[in-house]
Amino acid sequence: MKKILIVGANGQIGTDLVQKLRKINGEKAVIASDIVLPQNKDENFELLDATDYNAFEKLVQKNNIDEVYLMAAILSAKAETIPNKAWDINMKILFNALEIAKKGFYKKLFWPSSIAVFGPHTPRINTPQFTIMDPNTVYGISKLAGERWIEYYHTHFGVDVRSVRYPGIISWKTLPGGGTTDYAVEIFHEALKNGHYTSFLSPNTRLPMMYMPDAIDATIQIMNANADQLRIKHSYNIAGISFTPEELANEIKKHIPDFQIDYQPDFRQDIANSWPESINDDYAFKDWHWHHKFELESLVKDMLENLSPKYQKAEEEVGF
Ligand code: SER
């Protein structure tokens, strides 16, 4: 049985990834780990501070891990408030994972990169795989540095690392925390709870986004691809959909006609302005047949279907 370790299992992507990998590989094959305990009891959970090299290595050895998915990170907006700490954490976790792999304690690593690796001089529309990269956020700098390091570990030490540049990820199971694209998740909760949302990005800020099931598919697909299919040894561009806060609000209004949105851009607007509007993912398509499934319409419908019961229940409980 293949043994898998998810680091950052309580986070937005970690939560969905653990469930999907357990469905595929069996409950016991997937060890979930995080720096804090999960909300629901989990027999196959281990507390782990992944910045602690010895603890990380011990956990990998104790559980005979074959594959690690490194989903812990300080995201873009949060990182701007604690720049040095965010850099330390994001890089330390990656180096620990790379060193443990280099020693041969497990076989394959998934490490996510992000659209944040691009910057103000990058062509913003249909951004190519190879282009100008001048990220101006701590998070983006750490992801770009990370991309160079994973390629280095691959070339010099034969470490098998797989990576994609995630766009903003939208999901209903767990909230994201500290990202610039978080508005696209918050908006659903606020629409259902209050019928109103104040966006911290301006109405016309177009960003690349992806629905969680697509992000999970991309992650598992690249991990299962044959190594010799993968020409890119740093991180693959993957495209989903691109939309603005206004377009998302209009799509939500089709289901909740009274929904209102207003706009109060804050410091996150500058971060968003430095990122692409849309992504070219030809390499991922050619090398491992990547293509997203969810478009804006299907994403909004599915989000509302999954979140509505939660808020209906809350209303019943307070006696509306
Ligand atoms: N969604 C992330 C963020 O906003 C980008 O990788 O920080």
Boltz pocket constraint, residues with backbone or C-beta under 6 A from the ligand:
constraints:
  - pocket:
      binder: B
      contacts: [[A, 75], [A, 76], [A, 77], [A, 113], [A, 114], [A, 115], [A, 116], [A, 139], [A, 166], [A, 167], [A, 168], [A, 169], [A, 178], [A, 179], [A, 180], [A, 181], [A, 182]]
      max_distance: 6.0
